[in-house]
Amino acid sequence: MRIGSLTFNPPVGLAPLAGINDRSFRLICRELGASIVWTGLISGNALQHGNEKTEDLLRFLPAEHPVCAQVFGAEPGVVAAAAAEAEGHGADLVDINMGCSVPKVLKGRAGSALMADPERGEAIVRASVEAAAVPVLVKLRTGWRDRGAGAVEMARRCEGAGAAAVSVHPRWAGERFRGVADWSVIARVKEAVGIPVIGNGDIRSGADAVRMRAETGCDGVMVGRAALGNPWIFREVGAALAGEPIPPGPTVGERIALAQRHVSLAAADRGARVGVREMRKHLAWYLKGMPMARALREKANQATTEQELLDILEEAAAAATAEPTIEGTR
Ligand SMILES: Cc1cc2nc3c(=O)[nH]c(=O)nc-3n(C[C@H](O)[C@H](O)[C@H](O)COP(=O)(O)O)c2cc1C
């Protein structure tokens, strides 16, 4: 997949996940085969107010590039300034969020509300393309159902305004994550525009990615929820899309070792207090399906130090050795 002057091989990326895609997780996903990683959504308004926590979302590790910074807002000038700021911090691409449907974002008339207000959405893309030299992408949903533009019209508008690619998560704005993603919407967008189209929604395996590409003709795919606790999905999807044999899934030992590394990366990057807090949920995902997972998850929720989390993972390894036949893991 080519976007601007950048080539993405294999054409699979980590989808934007607010509160999850920090530097450590993005780095791990890159190492395990994602050729591009998205940040979670970053508020243009907060950047304008110089909010320190928001500014920190635009700090990148050398090894995680290429990284796509996702910004959101309702004012063309504000989003364009955010796009330029993201580029200044080293983002290789900028993505404009037209998919988020959490009440706080919708109240600000941003995210998927822009699909109900296509002129405004288009103006935001145009201003951002003017403000940033890096490729500008747009993340779309199916639409707002009863007004505004559907994904096809919005994708055309984005292309006309200079977007370098669009991604499509084919659920209606109000659906959040319910039901099944309607991949036929991705196919219709792909037919309608000449820029690359990245398909997203419900990919849980390499076979799913192959099926999405075959059914929709999309240029690349983006994986979100299936990467939680399983960043090996990128290796699997990459092999499947290349028509290569699927590499074996991780052993319990590999899973524990990666979780331990993730804990250490997060603590080093974000400081012990925040790093440990952020890692609790990741630990729960890594431990899923393992013996004593529930008890260890509860223990992790009480942990306050990096060492405690590392000890919990040692306990998980010991429990897995004592009970070697675990469903779904080797
Ligand atoms: C916890 C969580 C956070 C998300 N945050 C964002 C976000 O910041 N920006 C965005 O465009 N989409 C966000 N999404 C949507 C995902 O990028 C993706 O479109 C959706 O999860 C469908 O893909 P999947 O089935 O591979 O998970 C989020 C989804 C989840 C579950």
The ligand as a Tripos MOL2 file, in Angstrom:
@<TRIPOS>MOLECULE
LIG
   31    33     1     0     0
SMALL
NO_CHARGES

@<TRIPOS>ATOM
      1 C1        -11.2170    1.2120   23.2950 C.3       1 LIG1
      2 C2        -11.3630    1.7740   21.9060 C.ar      1 LIG1
      3 C3        -10.8690    3.0310   21.6250 C.ar      1 LIG1
      4 C4        -11.0070    3.5690   20.3390 C.ar      1 LIG1
      5 N1        -10.4990    4.8050   20.0770 N.ar      1 LIG1
      6 C5        -10.5910    5.3050   18.8220 C.ar      1 LIG1
      7 C6        -10.0050    6.5600   18.5010 C.ar      1 LIG1
      8 O1         -9.3780    7.2260   19.3270 O.2       1 LIG1
      9 N2        -10.1710    7.0250   17.2390 N.ar      1 LIG1
     10 C7        -10.8450    6.3100   16.2680 C.ar      1 LIG1
     11 O2        -10.9500    6.7540   15.1340 O.2       1 LIG1
     12 N3        -11.3810    5.1120   16.5460 N.ar      1 LIG1
     13 C8        -11.2610    4.5960   17.7870 C.ar      1 LIG1
     14 N4        -11.7720    3.3560   18.0410 N.ar      1 LIG1
     15 C9        -12.3470    2.5560   16.9290 C.3       1 LIG1
     16 C10       -11.2780    1.6390   16.3140 C.3       1 LIG1
     17 O3        -10.2380    2.3780   15.7200 O.3       1 LIG1
     18 C11       -11.8760    0.7230   15.2400 C.3       1 LIG1
     19 O4        -12.4280    1.5090   14.2340 O.3       1 LIG1
     20 C12       -12.9580   -0.2030   15.7860 C.3       1 LIG1
     21 O5        -12.5610   -0.7680   17.0240 O.3       1 LIG1
     22 C13       -13.2830   -1.3210   14.7910 C.3       1 LIG1
     23 O6        -12.1360   -2.0790   14.4970 O.3       1 LIG1
     24 P1        -11.8440   -3.5040   15.2060 P.3       1 LIG1
     25 O7        -13.0350   -4.3670   14.9690 O.co2     1 LIG1
     26 O8        -10.5830   -4.0130   14.5400 O.co2     1 LIG1
     27 O9        -11.6530   -3.2210   16.6690 O.co2     1 LIG1
     28 C14       -11.6520    2.8170   19.3230 C.ar      1 LIG1
     29 C15       -12.1470    1.5430   19.6220 C.ar      1 LIG1
     30 C16       -12.0030    1.0200   20.8870 C.ar      1 LIG1
     31 C17       -12.5240   -0.3640   21.1770 C.3       1 LIG1
@<TRIPOS>BOND
     1     1     2 1
     2     2     3 ar
     3     2    30 ar
     4     3     4 ar
     5     4     5 ar
     6     4    28 ar
     7     5     6 ar
     8     6     7 ar
     9     6    13 1
    10     7     8 2
    11     7     9 ar
    12     9    10 ar
    13    10    11 2
    14    10    12 ar
    15    12    13 ar
    16    13    14 ar
    17    14    15 1
    18    14    28 ar
    19    15    16 1
    20    16    17 1
    21    16    18 1
    22    18    19 1
    23    18    20 1
    24    20    21 1
    25    20    22 1
    26    22    23 1
    27    23    24 1
    28    24    25 2
    29    24    26 1
    30    24    27 1
    31    28    29 ar
    32    29    30 ar
    33    30    31 1
@<TRIPOS>SUBSTRUCTURE
     1 LIG1         1 GROUP 0 **** ****
